[in-house]
Amino acid sequence: MKLVLVDHANYKEAIKIQNQIFPDEDGTINILASLDRDTFIRKTGIDYIDDYVKYYIAYDNGEAIGITGLYCYDDESAWLAWFGVLPDKRRRSYGRRILEETMRMAKRRGFKTMRLYTDIVGNADAVRLYEKLGFVGEKYSAEKLPYDCWIYSKSLYDEKAAPWGNKNLELSHQTQLDHLSKQEVEKILKLYEQ
């Protein structure tokens, strides 16, 4: 299995994969912003909060199997972004392998803790994987969100991860981006195709 950085050559493939995995949450904006945040803001006029996010397409024997990403809010914690396995590739341990490789990548970059936020109802299968791998969950209530949000944390070393402590993540901004109209997303995508 190999993780390949999403760049200007493969971003359309990454968008297609993300939309297959998360059909109700369009990640086009996130993927475009990850190519170059400053260029994204200049082209679109949208203030994109998540800085330093990078996405990776996961391949097995040259075939795309999923997507993952990393970003940070501080120097200590790497955050998992748009992690998922294509529907026809599930139940083959790909999720575990992609997540473990993402954690190794975060550790190589000097992070001490891996964190993520998720809807525990809508992503129940992923939550089971996180818990199997030793992630510990805590309810997130710093913002009013349209889903049951939890923060999961795991130390990348042999120690207990400090809890997130319900600090505000500004997820309501991300939720708005995930639910832009199809026309708005297509208009932004065309800016990158020129």
Secondary structure, 3 states (H helix, E strand, C coil): CEEEECCCCCHHHHHHHHHHHCCCCCCHHHHHHHHCHHHHHHHHCCCCCCCCCEEEEEEECCEEEEEEEEEECCCCEEEECCCEECHHHCCCCHHHHHHHHHHHHHHHCCCCEEEEEEECCCCHHHHHHHHHCCCEEEECCCCCCCCCEEEEEEECCCCCCCCCCCCCCCHHHHHHHHCCCHHHHHHHHHHHHC
